[in-house]
Amino acid sequence: MTDTIEKPATAGLSPQARVDAWLADFEAALASRDVERAVAKFAVDSFWRDLVSFTWNIKTLEGREGIADMLTERAVATDAAGFRTRETPTDDGGGVVSAWIEFETAVGRGVGHLRLRSDAGADTAWTLLTALQELKDHEEPKGASRVMGAVHGSDPDTRSWAEKREDEEKALGYSTQPYTLVVGGGQGGIALGARLRQLGVPAIVVDRHERPGDQWRKRYKSLCLHDPVWYDHLPYLPFPPNWPVFAPKDKIGDWLEFYTRVMEVPYWSKTTCLSASFDEAEQRWTVEVDRDGERVTLRPTQLVLATGMSGKPSVPTFPGQDVFAGDQHHSSRHPGPDAYVGKRAVVVGSNNSAHDICKALVENGVDVTMVQRSSTHIVKSDSLMDLGLGDLYSERAVNSGMTTEKADLTFASLPYRIMHEFQIPIYDAIRERDKDFYERLAAAGFELDWGEDNSGLFMKYLRRGSGYYIDVGASDLIADGSIKLAHGQVDHLTEDSVVLADGTALPADVVVYATGYGSMNGWAADLIGQDVADKVGKVWGLGSDTLKDPGPWEGEQRNMWKPTRQDNLWFHGGNLHQSRHYSLYLALQLKARYEGIPTPVYGLAEVHHLS
Amino acid sequence: MTDTIEKPATAGLSPQARVDAWLADFEAALASRDVERAVAKFAVDSFWRDLVSFTWNIKTLEGREGIADMLTERAVATDAAGFRTRETPTDDGGGVVSAWIEFETAVGRGVGHLRLRSDAGADTAWTLLTALQELKDHEEPKGASRVMGAVHGSDPDTRSWAEKREDEEKALGYSTQPYTLVVGGGQGGIALGARLRQLGVPAIVVDRHERPGDQWRKRYKSLCLHDPVWYDHLPYLPFPPNWPVFAPKDKIGDWLEFYTRVMEVPYWSKTTCLSASFDEAEQRWTVEVDRDGERVTLRPTQLVLATGMSGKPSVPTFPGQDVFAGDQHHSSRHPGPDAYVGKRAVVVGSNNSAHDICKALVENGVDVTMVQRSSTHIVKSDSLMDLGLGDLYSERAVNSGMTTEKADLTFASLPYRIMHEFQIPIYDAIRERDKDFYERLAAAGFELDWGEDNSGLFMKYLRRGSGYYIDVGASDLIADGSIKLAHGQVDHLTEDSVVLADGTALPADVVVYATGYGSMNGWAADLIGQDVADKVGKVWGLGSDTLKDPGPWEGEQRNMWKPTRQDNLWFHGGNLHQSRHYSLYLALQLKARYEGIPTPVYGLAEVHHLS
């Protein structure tokens, strides 16, 4: 024995050699079902995030105890092997080596990401991401395995592609039943529909609008995507290089319509779901829908609610709403400024929609007052693009070899528990960069915040899906007084004004309630019943114990893209990035069940909040 | 002096060093306007193919004399410089080094391809391709320079994107005139329309069908693309990885329709051109169109005929056509088999359409006889894919890093004069590979050929655009007698049969004339007048002095994508590959003229044939 400090075992080794050694030892531990040895490969403060490859769940295991528990339950059945790097690992500085990996399980193939740290001379995993990508014997027909299209040689089925499609569409929902019914045909439903189609899972996407894309087209006319194009690609078919950075709503509507057709997504327009109930004995749903006036009963095994991650509009109730003589509507129903030129508008709320609507109103000659009821996080679009997204989603990222798949997985590899630590410095930099801007805004009386822990926009989005505006110009209109500002809660309405708690009366010809949305399980309450809504509980949020995201800590977004407490009921949605990326994992979960592959769920989340 | 054989100057030099030295010396010669020195850089049997970068033409210069002539006229004005490699040159064996290059001219930026050979110890160019890619100060907004979409800050124009589009569409063709009118909205017109839109050239694409894609949808129902997906991408938006290898006609129709929308191509459906005349004084066209019943006069400066490279249907005249009691129609109007089940069909012709139609008829229970009037070149689709296209257009090519752009330029870099030399060995290999197949076909009496010089399908396509079938199954039906075969010319029709020159009577309830198409200048004759059709002469073909492609040698495809003998009249079309690639060069020529950039045309082709 000696007390000489030994050189770390990793000294002098290349990142490749360090990762190879770790993977080999980890795989050997798994192969021998030696959970203790496998767990010892992880740091004490480690995170293993699994996207349905080990857990048939979306789950972050925190620390050795969490990992040990999962492996004890799942190591044998998962039978993971073949761990290897996909490309040369890199030294990220600070003693961290990171690697893209791939592996196989008993039923599928996965990719992942590993960050190693040298602790006391030995490499341990700080973060591990494992993500199922495909099921064996159920690979998607694409690339070299794409369908032929033309049938070479003599085809016993003489119908053309169009005839087969037509026959299939006539039968689906009538003489044949979809395995999965997706309620809601916005970007989420469409992306999932495309993946299910690719995977050969019979599905129907139903939507109340006349055609795909109307979810965007029908909104206020100035609406554009607030996320840049690199962040917004749908599966399989990226936007072309001439696509705008921020697509206008009608253009994205056209794209969604085009995409639905090209991907052959079975899509029922003008269809409203009336009710749904789950038959425990048969383990399938009975869903009554109104299809353009026709009553149809569908019997899907799986039901996916993709009706918007923001859930149902929260329309506030105020005394005097019945006597107010002008127009009043929730922001989701705001028609745009054209009818209000020369009139007075009061917009209640100060988040994204409120800002967008105020900007369009004031630019069209409407007298506008925004009622700020609580502080708001503001970040300028270009700063968010440069500092928040630029490394992963930008032309710069593309030019440096970053693919959308890699960017999504990189993002997914950061554990939610510590994500704010990565976010805070970004917003510190933004605060500094746009100091003048924030000072002008504050001087105009606008109440700013940066999230409870100063972690900024993305954490607010993940925790509560609200509380911010990505500035594309409205803030300057507030700073210069073009958009007037009022503060406080609304007390009541009169025939022609909105009266605040402090007695301020705001004259109004139109009142817009930009008051946000409730939890997505509100849709389940309407469609299935309050009992099921309560059984699955709140949707969205991490349990961060911050405003509108009560604890306890959940580690993943509640109920999104993963099994819920209601058998065969799923929630899908989010922004375009999430719709793209998580639709894969939801589709794989549905495909596995469709094919009868056992999918024992590890660590189904507890329900702590009803909404 | 010594007669010791010296080591070649290139010995021991890397391909990069050899190419760098050649480019530097070539550039120096151009810079000093020393044509003789520049020409000496080329081999005696060299080819320089220029796509509008030096010549404002599509032109292959053959040998030192041809190159000297062009440079004498064009070197000063082109002012080419900045020649450099785009990636590391490769040794192709046989003493040939090849390199991807880029360069600039006075007005634009180009890319190219160079093949060097060591002749008597010095590197000389064997082939050089120079291809304009963009005009300076008129670069396309894409990638990092794409449009923002949302207008950040306050926008003085309060119209939404959809409103601006609508206003533009209302004005275009009425209060504002298109600079370019594209007649024909199939893949060619649409691809060109997309490029012109990107380049900001005001244009309208007019088409007689109800909606884009109907050019495909309205054809016989079994029609699929005979070229594989990797060969078929349109500009900007490649097909997704789940696109079929051979897209069925209705699916490609849907793609074209939505591509048109997504690319914001100004497209007038249900529009027929009635007449066109060129005003020499004003240097613009007057075009009368019928737009869904409305008569509109358009005044474009440039007129592009993109009505199909195959030109107008050639419908033969036979005695007795007036007494024949059944259906008779050209293949372009054939509705498919459904109406003819249990009946007897005679299909006159033995090329692609004839085979496709016969196959669909016989598979649907129709008694079918194909009348072979002359020998036909047959190549199996998978052999063509593997041996003919595989290196450039296949999943294998994609996986080895081949991009569509590079594949197109590689193809373009092979001079037409010697292209058959590269093609003959491919077809020798196919003949060997599919020996049994050809023997069976010959045994059934089918008359086969391989082109006059055994150079196969692609040369037939380039020379005459006919004379072949890419086999996707019909040949087996001929070999096994399911499709009956007759030989010879049609003499006349009776009330219920087709009678051949040898007296054979073929009973028929329907006769399909799969008799091909005339030259594209037939469209010009109809629309503008026979004088203009004669002035521009035959369209398509190389002047190879083979059947249906009379000499003299032209070196490029007649009248395609380049200036013609009629000012401001252009022909555009071809398969999807050509529509994609050559639409760039046509669009750049139109853009340059639109912007008033001088475009002196070098080597405008002579007219040798009227049709």
Boltz contact constraints between the chains, C-beta under 6 A:
constraints:
  - contact:
      token1: [A, 142]
      token2: [B, 241]
      max_distance: 6.0
  - contact:
      token1: [A, 142]
      token2: [B, 242]
      max_distance: 6.0
  - contact:
      token1: [A, 143]
      token2: [B, 241]
      max_distance: 6.0
  - contact:
      token1: [A, 143]
      token2: [B, 395]
      max_distance: 6.0
  - contact:
      token1: [A, 144]
      token2: [B, 395]
      max_distance: 6.0
  - contact:
      token1: [A, 146]
      token2: [B, 242]
      max_distance: 6.0
  - contact:
      token1: [A, 147]
      token2: [B, 244]
      max_distance: 6.0
  - contact:
      token1: [A, 148]
      token2: [B, 245]
      max_distance: 6.0
  - contact:
      token1: [A, 149]
      token2: [B, 224]
      max_distance: 6.0
  - contact:
      token1: [A, 149]
      token2: [B, 244]
      max_distance: 6.0
  - contact:
      token1: [A, 149]
      token2: [B, 245]
      max_distance: 6.0
  - contact:
      token1: [A, 149]
      token2: [B, 246]
      max_distance: 6.0
  - contact:
      token1: [A, 149]
      token2: [B, 247]
      max_distance: 6.0
  - contact:
      token1: [A, 149]
      token2: [B, 248]
      max_distance: 6.0
  - contact:
      token1: [A, 150]
      token2: [B, 224]
      max_distance: 6.0
  - contact:
      token1: [A, 150]
      token2: [B, 246]
      max_distance: 6.0
  - contact:
      token1: [A, 150]
      token2: [B, 472]
      max_distance: 6.0
  - contact:
      token1: [A, 152]
      token2: [B, 472]
      max_distance: 6.0
  - contact:
      token1: [A, 152]
      token2: [B, 473]
      max_distance: 6.0
  - contact:
      token1: [A, 153]
      token2: [B, 473]
      max_distance: 6.0
  - contact:
      token1: [A, 154]
      token2: [B, 473]
      max_distance: 6.0
  - contact:
      token1: [A, 158]
      token2: [B, 363]
      max_distance: 6.0
  - contact:
      token1: [A, 158]
      token2: [B, 364]
      max_distance: 6.0
  - contact:
      token1: [A, 160]
      token2: [B, 221]
      max_distance: 6.0
  - contact:
      token1: [A, 161]
      token2: [B, 248]
      max_distance: 6.0
  - contact:
      token1: [A, 161]
      token2: [B, 250]
      max_distance: 6.0
  - contact:
      token1: [A, 161]
      token2: [B, 251]
      max_distance: 6.0
  - contact:
      token1: [A, 162]
      token2: [B, 250]
      max_distance: 6.0
  - contact:
      token1: [A, 198]
      token2: [B, 242]
      max_distance: 6.0
  - contact:
      token1: [A, 221]
      token2: [B, 160]
      max_distance: 6.0
  - contact:
      token1: [A, 224]
      token2: [B, 149]
      max_distance: 6.0
  - contact:
      token1: [A, 224]
      token2: [B, 150]
      max_distance: 6.0
  - contact:
      token1: [A, 236]
      token2: [B, 240]
      max_distance: 6.0
  - contact:
      token1: [A, 236]
      token2: [B, 242]
      max_distance: 6.0
  - contact:
      token1: [A, 237]
      token2: [B, 240]
      max_distance: 6.0
  - contact:
      token1: [A, 240]
      token2: [B, 236]
      max_distance: 6.0
  - contact:
      token1: [A, 240]
      token2: [B, 237]
      max_distance: 6.0
  - contact:
      token1: [A, 241]
      token2: [B, 142]
      max_distance: 6.0
  - contact:
      token1: [A, 241]
      token2: [B, 143]
      max_distance: 6.0
  - contact:
      token1: [A, 242]
      token2: [B, 142]
      max_distance: 6.0
  - contact:
      token1: [A, 242]
      token2: [B, 146]
      max_distance: 6.0
  - contact:
      token1: [A, 242]
      token2: [B, 198]
      max_distance: 6.0
  - contact:
      token1: [A, 242]
      token2: [B, 236]
      max_distance: 6.0
  - contact:
      token1: [A, 244]
      token2: [B, 147]
      max_distance: 6.0
  - contact:
      token1: [A, 244]
      token2: [B, 149]
      max_distance: 6.0
  - contact:
      token1: [A, 245]
      token2: [B, 148]
      max_distance: 6.0
  - contact:
      token1: [A, 245]
      token2: [B, 149]
      max_distance: 6.0
  - contact:
      token1: [A, 246]
      token2: [B, 149]
      max_distance: 6.0
  - contact:
      token1: [A, 246]
      token2: [B, 150]
      max_distance: 6.0
  - contact:
      token1: [A, 247]
      token2: [B, 149]
      max_distance: 6.0
  - contact:
      token1: [A, 248]
      token2: [B, 149]
      max_distance: 6.0
  - contact:
      token1: [A, 248]
      token2: [B, 161]
      max_distance: 6.0
  - contact:
      token1: [A, 250]
      token2: [B, 161]
      max_distance: 6.0
  - contact:
      token1: [A, 250]
      token2: [B, 162]
      max_distance: 6.0
  - contact:
      token1: [A, 251]
      token2: [B, 161]
      max_distance: 6.0
  - contact:
      token1: [A, 254]
      token2: [B, 261]
      max_distance: 6.0
  - contact:
      token1: [A, 258]
      token2: [B, 258]
      max_distance: 6.0
  - contact:
      token1: [A, 258]
      token2: [B, 262]
      max_distance: 6.0
  - contact:
      token1: [A, 261]
      token2: [B, 254]
      max_distance: 6.0
  - contact:
      token1: [A, 363]
      token2: [B, 158]
      max_distance: 6.0
  - contact:
      token1: [A, 364]
      token2: [B, 158]
      max_distance: 6.0
  - contact:
      token1: [A, 395]
      token2: [B, 143]
      max_distance: 6.0
  - contact:
      token1: [A, 395]
      token2: [B, 144]
      max_distance: 6.0
  - contact:
      token1: [A, 472]
      token2: [B, 150]
      max_distance: 6.0
  - contact:
      token1: [A, 472]
      token2: [B, 152]
      max_distance: 6.0
  - contact:
      token1: [A, 473]
      token2: [B, 152]
      max_distance: 6.0
  - contact:
      token1: [A, 473]
      token2: [B, 153]
      max_distance: 6.0
  - contact:
      token1: [A, 473]
      token2: [B, 154]
      max_distance: 6.0
